Amino acid sequence: MARPNVSVTILDESLVVPTSEEGSPTIGAMVSVKGLSLFGTTAEKNQGYYLVNDIPDWFSRLQTFTQTENSLGGASGVTFISEYLASEGATAWTDEWYSVYNFLQYGAPCYVGFNNAGAGLSGFFSLDVDVIFEGVTLGREQTKEFFNHRVAKESPAFGVFSLISTDDGVDLDATNLGIPGTLSGLSSPEFGCFVYGQKNQLNVSGDGTTLVKSTLAADVAGCLSRTDRVSYPWYSPAGTRRGQILNVVSLTQSLTETQQDNLYDSKVNPVATFVGEGTILFGDKTYAASTSSLTSINIARLVIYLKRALTPLARGILFEQNDALSRNRFSNAADSILRDVQSQRGISDYKVICDESNNTAGVIAAKEFVADILIKPIPSVNFVRITITNKDLSDTL
């Protein structure tokens, strides 16, 4: 017979919530097609969307959901959460959950929209957001619909889409990828970009060794939010300063230089890992026609910024007297905005034309007000050439 004893059992049901970068003024949005409505309250489900403020908020929603489901499953605490997120495909919404999580790491809040209980996406589509990203390629059509809706508004959003090797038309060894059919249908392709590939990342509720696989659109959208925080929208989100991809164990596919060239020639941005520098966004192209300077993400977002800033000024002109005083007031206000952008290295030169030359007697008689704004954007560096010359020791440098 065993001697008398005291037995103490310690059960660890804690969950350490990861931290994120500092807060960003950017607001992101993602359309869920795989069940993230589960994490909304009754009111949020009825309206068809909810706002996730940060990573602690996202984990709180996950814990609330799993504790509710726990009454049916019998598991407990972090063990139950781990059962949901332990491996890709464990539940229908795992990959979308990680897309939201990955975006939140960069410090910006995120709206999640869904078509639930007949609520539709109309309320979600009316939200004023800065960047729209694709959670999974399965949701591309809904994401494109949201993008096309928002880009036509006075406060357009920038769209980020994923491209992986299973998409139709993708041949990384071809000299020209062409345009895969699933990427067509963007009403304003100059305000959208595509990123190739997936990353392996740690399972946030596992034992620290299991990995999950995620597409990179959420991370690139996160790089945009980081850019808005540390600089301005007219700076490129790519490169070692603003393009660092977070939480990467490895890329699922290591691209050759030729494959990266093929992608970039086809207006698809690659992601690359450099020893000692990390994994970074290694391209800043939009899907615009190659003849336009709007092929650069930073210039496209500069135009979006100016449209957002100038539209309220224009609205203030409505119903005012159509005379020189109104034109001067608008010109001075627009000049102030453009001068500020110029001082922050967004444009090298600009001109505001709002006078009798474009507001003729006929224009005024038609109750119209015309302003022409000319800008010269500053492009980002895409090619660096360094020449090292070995001179004779007797030469004077």
N, C-alpha and C positions, 0 to 999 in steps of 0.2 A: 504494500500500500504506500502510495506516495506521501511524502511529508507535507505538512501544511505550507501553502505558498500564496503569494500575491502575483497575479498576472495583469500586466498593463499592456494594452494594445494601442498603437498609434496609427490612425488612419489619416492619410494625407489627401484631403479633398480640396486643397487650395489650388488656385490658378493664378500664376503670375502674369499680369497683363503687360505685354511689351510696350515700350515707349515709342514715340514717333518724333519726327523733326518738329521744329517750332511751327506755330500756327501760320497759315497762309491766308491771304484775302480771297483766294480762288475758291469757287464753289463747283464741285464736280457732280456728275449725274450718270447713272447707269440703269438701263432697262433690264430687269430680271425676267427670264423666261423659264427658270427652273426652280421656282419655289421660295424665293426670299421673302415673299409676302408673309410667310410663317413668323417672321420676326417683328411684325407690326402689331400695334394694338388694334382693337376692334375699330376704333375711329380711323386709324391709319389705313387699315385694310379697305374700309368703305370709301375713302378718298382716293385710293390707288397709289399712294406713295408715302414715304417717310424720310426724315432727315437723320442721318447718322453724324453726330458732331465730331467724334474722335474715336480712337481705338478702345478706350475704356467703355464708351457707350456701346460700341459694337460687341464687345465681350459681355457686357451686361445683358444685352438682348439675347445673346446666345445662351447665357446661363439661365435666364428667365425661361427661355423656351425649353431647354433640356430638363430643368427642374419640373416644369409642367408635364412634360412627356414622361418624366421619371415615374410618375404615379402609375403608368401603364407598363413601364419596362422593368422596374425593379432594381436598376443600377443606381449609382449614386455619384454626385459631385463631378469632379474632374474625370473620373473613370467613364462616366456616361458621355461627357463631352468628347472624350478621346474616341469613343466608339463611333461618334458621328464624323469626326475629322481625321481619323487615323490613316486613312488611305484614300486616294482619289477614287471617286465613284462610290464611296461608302454610303452617300445619300445623293439624291438628285441635285441638291444645291451646293455641294461641296466646292466646286470650282468657282462658282459665282461668289460664294462667301469669301474665298481667298482673293478674288479680284477687288472686292470692296475693301478688304483688309489691307491689301497691297497699296491701294490708293491712299487710304487713311494714314499710312506710314509717313507720307510726305507732308503731313500737317494740315491738310484741307478737309473740310466737311464734305459729305457726299449724300445726295438724294438717291434713293432707290425707288424706282417706279415699277409697276406691274399691273396687269389687267386682271383684276380680281373681283369676283362676285358682281359682275356686270358694271363695275365702276368705270371701266375703260381707262385709257391713258390720257384723256383730254386734260384733266387737272394737272397731271405730271408734265405734259407737253407745254403748259402755260408758264412753268417755272422759269425764272430768270437765272440761268447758270452760265458758267464760263467755259467749262470743258465737258464734253460728253465722251465716254469711253465704252468700248465693247467688252462686256464681261466674259462672254464665250462666243466663239464664231457662230454657234447655233442661233444666237440672237442678233445676227447682223441685220436682217431685214427690219426688225423693230428699231434697232439703233439708227439705221439709215433714215427711217421714217421720222424719228425724233430729231435727228440732225437736220434733215431737209426742212422740218417745221421751224426749228429755232434759227437756222441761218437766214431765213427770210425776214426775221423780226428786226426791230431797230436795235436790239441788243443781241447780236448773233453769238453763238457759241462755237468753239473749235472742236472738231471731232477727231478721235483717235481710234483706229481699227486695227485688229490683229490679222496677221497672215501667217499660216503655218503650212508645213509641207503637204498636209493632207488636203488643202484647198485645191479646187480645180484649177488647172493651168499653171501651177507652180513647178518650174523646172529650174533648179538652181544652177545647173550646168549649161543652160541655154545662154546664148549671147543676148537674147532679148526675151524677157518673160512674157511680154505682152500684157494684156489686161484680163485677169481672171474674171469670169462672168459674175462671180459673187461680189465683185468690187464695183460693178457698174451701178448707175442709178443715183449718184450723188449730184444734187442740184447745183452745188457750189463746191467742186472738188478742191478749189484753192484754199478752202477753209477746213480741210481735213487731211490727215496723214495716215500712213500705214506703217506698221512695225512688224518685222519678221521674227519669229522664233518663240521659244518657251524657256522658262527657267525652272530648275529644281530648287525648292526651298524647304526649310525645316517645317515639319508639322507642328503647329503652335501648341497643340495639346498632347503631343506624343512624348516619347522618352528621350527626345533630343537626337535620335538617330534616324528615324523614319522621314522620308521626303515626300513632298507633293509637287505636282507639276502645274504651272500656271502660265497662261499667255501673258504677253508683255504690254498690252494696251494700257492697263491700269497703271503700270509703272511709268510709262511715257507720259500719261496724263499727270502723274505725280511730279514728273520732271518739269512740266509746265507750271504747276502750282509752286514748286520750289523756285523756279525762275522769277515768278511774280513776287515771291517773298524776298529774295536776295538781290534782285535787280529790277527789271521792268519787262513787260510782255514783248517788247521789240528786241530783246536779247534772245539768242538761240538757246534752246533747252538742251542741246547736245554738248558733248565734250566732257572733259575731266572736272570742270568747275561746277556745272549745273546738270550734267547728264548722268550722274552716278545712279545705278540701279541698286536698290536696297534688297537685303535679304536674299542673296544669291549664293547657293552652294556651288552650282555649275549651270551652264547652259545645256539644254538637252541636245543641241547640235552645235558643234564648233565649225564655223564657216571659214572656208578658205578665202584668200584675198580675191580670187576670181569670182567666187560666189557673192561676196560682198559687193563687188563692182557690178555684177549682173543685177543684183537687187536694186542698187542705187540708181543705175541707169534706167530702171523701170519704175522709179519714184517710190521705192519701198525702202524704209530705213532699217539698216541692220543694227544689231547690238553685238558688241565685241568685248572680250576680256583681255586685259593687258596685265602682264606680270608686274606687280608692285603698284598698279594704278586702279585695279578693280574692273568691274563690269560696267560699261558705259554705253549710252545711246550714241551711236556713231554715224549719225546722219540727221539732217534737218530739212528734208524735202516734204512739201505738200504734194497733193495729187493734181496740181494745176498743170495746164499746158506748158510745155517747156519754153515757149516763147515769152512767158510772163515772169516778172521778178517775184510774183506771188508764189513761185515754186519754193520759196524759202519760208519756213514756219515763222521765223521772227518777223518778216515783212508782212505776212498774212495777218499775224496777230496785231501788228502795228495798225493795219487798216481797220481791224475790228475795234481796237481801242479808240481810234479816232471817230469811228461811226458812233460808238457808245457815248463819247464825250461831246460830239457836235450836235447830235440829234436833239438833246434838251434845249440847246441854244436856238436851234431852228424852230422848235415848238414855241419858244417864247416870242418869236416874231409874228406868229399867227395872230391875225386880227389887229395888229398894230398899224399905224399909218405907213403907207408904202412910199416912203420918201428917203432923202439922203440921211436924215438923222437915224432912222432905223437901220439903214445899211451900215453906217459908221459904227453903231453900237454892236452889231453882229460882227463886223470885221475886227473890231478891237478885242472882243471876247474870244473869237477864234484865234486871233494872233497870240493871245496869252497862252492858250492851250498848246499851240504849235511851237511857240518859243520854249515852253517848258520841255516838250518832247525833244526839241533840238538840243537843249542844254544837257539832256540825259542821253545823248548819243543815239537818238532814234532816227533822226533825219539830218541831212547835211544842209538842206536849204528848203524853203517853202515860199509860196506866194498865195495871198488871198485876194481874189478879184470879186468885188461886190460893189459896183459903181454903175454909172450911166452906160458903160460899154456893154454890159450884159443885162442891165435892167433898163431896156429901152422903153419908149413911150408905149409901144404895143404890149410889152411884157407887163408893165404896170397897169395898163387898161384891162388886161386879162386877170388882174388881181394875183399876179405871180411875183415871187421874190427869188432871185437867182444869185447863188454864190458858187464860184469855181475855186477850188482849193488844189493847188499844185504842190506836190511834195517830192523830194528826192530821198528815198530811204537809204540807210546805211546797211549794206549787205554783210553777212557773216563770212568769216574766212573758211573756205573749203579746201584750199590747196596751199601748202607751205613749201617753198623752195629755198634750200640752204646750199650754198656753194662753199666748199672748203678748198682753198688754193694753197698748195705747198710751194712756198717761195724759196729761192736760193738764199743761203745765209748771208751772202754779200749784198743782197738787194735791200733797199730802203723801203720800209712799208709806209 
